[in-house]
């Protein structure tokens, strides 16, 4: 017995009465991945903002890592390839604006490793985002420390950099939590307006 009834589809195929198209609303949530061009512009803005306006704003020697937050967010939303490429571009920009040369490696690894988490965890989870952000901050500080220690031969940086790392992790996680919660609130507010 077949469930195919040629009589029911023949009218439609021969040009029967036109049906009105049913349009369903599209949910534009926080988890929808943006285009790479938008991410590249956000990365450029984050690098410029971090290296100019926010350069003097410190908390016990620690700077706010806007680029690190963007790379973790991008890796969790878009995956390995997009996170890695955005990390490479942001790291190049950071090094071009006065980095020591370690930013390309650390930013690329941050985007790539955050993208690996995208397949295993819910990308909009606050604990996953904050854990990835703390891990990314640790990774960037470790790569920078090892790069300065072994490439440039600068000794005695462990104590000041570890102190700065603790404060940078706290600062990044606090600002990242506020940013993610604000994005969620904005998404919920825009859904209510419909």
C-alpha positions in Angstrom: 0.0 0.0 0.0 1.4 3.4 -1.0 0.8 6.7 0.7 1.3 8.6 -2.5 -1.8 9.8 -4.1 -1.2 11.3 -7.6 -4.7 12.9 -7.7 -4.0 15.2 -4.8 -0.8 16.6 -6.2 -1.9 16.8 -9.8 -4.0 19.9 -9.3 -1.1 21.6 -7.6 1.4 20.6 -10.3 -0.8 21.7 -13.1 -1.2 25.2 -11.9 -4.2 25.0 -9.6 -5.3 27.8 -7.3 -2.4 29.7 -5.8 -1.8 29.4 -2.1 -0.8 32.3 0.0 2.8 31.9 1.2 3.0 31.3 5.0 5.7 33.4 6.5 7.0 32.3 9.9 8.8 34.7 12.1 12.5 34.1 12.4 14.1 34.0 15.9 17.2 36.2 15.9 18.8 35.0 19.1 22.1 35.8 20.7 23.4 32.5 19.4 23.0 33.3 15.7 26.5 33.6 14.3 27.3 37.0 12.6 29.1 37.4 9.3 32.9 37.3 9.3 33.1 40.9 8.0 31.1 42.1 11.0 33.3 40.1 13.3 36.4 41.6 11.7 35.1 45.1 12.2 34.3 44.3 15.8 37.8 42.9 16.2 39.3 46.1 14.7 37.3 48.2 17.0 38.2 46.1 20.0 41.9 46.3 19.2 41.8 50.0 18.6 39.7 50.7 21.7 41.9 48.4 23.9 45.2 50.0 22.7 44.1 53.6 22.8 41.2 54.5 25.1 41.4 51.7 27.6 45.2 51.5 27.6 45.5 53.8 30.6 42.6 52.2 32.5 44.0 49.5 34.7 43.1 47.5 37.8 46.2 46.7 39.7 48.2 46.6 36.5 45.6 44.5 34.6 43.9 45.7 31.4 40.5 44.7 30.2 40.8 42.1 27.4 38.1 43.1 24.9 39.8 41.1 22.2 39.9 38.0 24.4 36.2 38.3 25.1 35.4 38.7 21.4 37.5 35.7 20.5 35.9 33.5 23.1 32.4 34.7 22.1 33.2 34.1 18.4 34.8 30.7 18.9 31.8 29.5 20.9 29.3 30.9 18.4 31.0 30.3 15.1 33.4 27.4 15.6 37.1 26.6 15.1 37.7 28.1 11.7 36.1 31.5 12.3 37.5 31.8 15.8 41.0 30.9 14.6 41.0 33.3 11.7 39.6 36.1 13.7 42.2 35.5 16.4 45.0 35.6 13.8 43.7 38.9 12.4 43.2 40.5 15.8 46.7 39.2 17.0 48.3 40.7 13.9 46.6 44.0 14.6 47.7 43.9 18.3 51.3 43.2 17.3 51.2 45.9 14.7 50.2 48.4 17.3 53.0 47.6 19.7 52.8 44.0 20.8 55.8 41.9 21.5 55.0 39.3 18.8 53.2 36.8 21.0 49.7 38.2 20.3 49.4 36.4 16.9 50.0 33.0 18.5 48.0 33.6 21.7 45.0 35.1 19.9 44.9 32.4 17.2 45.1 29.7 19.9 42.4 31.4 21.9 40.0 31.6 19.0 40.8 28.1 17.8 40.4 26.4 21.3 37.2 28.4 22.0 35.9 27.0 18.8 36.6 23.5 19.9 34.2 24.1 22.8 31.4 25.0 20.4 30.8 21.4 19.5 30.6 20.1 23.0 28.8 22.8 25.0 25.8 25.1 24.7 27.3 28.3 23.4 25.0 30.6 25.3 25.7 29.2 28.7 27.1 31.7 31.2 29.3 29.2 33.1 30.8 27.9 29.8 31.5 31.4 28.6 33.1 32.5 31.8 35.2 29.3 32.1 36.4 29.7 28.6 37.1 33.3 29.2 39.2 32.5 32.3 41.0 29.8 30.4 41.6 32.1 27.4 43.0 34.8 29.7 45.4 32.2 31.3 46.4 31.0 27.8 47.2 34.4 26.5 49.2 35.3 29.6 51.1 32.0 29.5 52.0 32.3 25.8 53.1 35.9 26.4 55.2 34.9 29.4 56.9 32.0 27.6 57.5 34.2 24.5 59.1 36.9 26.5 61.1 34.4 28.6 62.5 32.3 25.8 62.5 34.6 22.7 63.6 37.8 24.3 65.4 36.3 27.3 63.7 38.6 29.9 64.0 37.1 33.3 62.0 37.8 36.5 58.6 38.4 34.9 56.7 35.5 36.5 55.7 37.3 39.7 54.4 40.6 38.2 52.7 38.8 35.3 51.0 36.2 37.6 49.7 39.1 39.8 48.5 40.9 36.7 46.9 37.6 35.4 44.8 37.1 38.5 43.4 40.6 38.3 42.9 40.4 34.5 40.9 37.2 34.9 38.7 38.8 37.5 38.2 41.9 35.4 37.5 39.9 32.1 35.1 37.6 33.8 33.1 40.4 35.5 32.9 42.5 32.4 32.2 39.4 30.2 29.3 38.3 32.5 27.8 41.8 32.4 28.1 41.9 28.6 26.6 38.4 28.1 23.7 39.2 30.4 23.1 42.5 28.7 23.0 40.7 25.3 20.5 38.2 26.6 18.3 41.0 28.1 18.4 42.8 24.7 17.5 39.6 22.8 14.5 39.0 25.2 13.4 42.6 24.9 13.5 42.5 21.1 11.4 39.3 21.2 8.8 41.0 23.3 8.4 43.9 20.9 7.2 41.5 18.2 
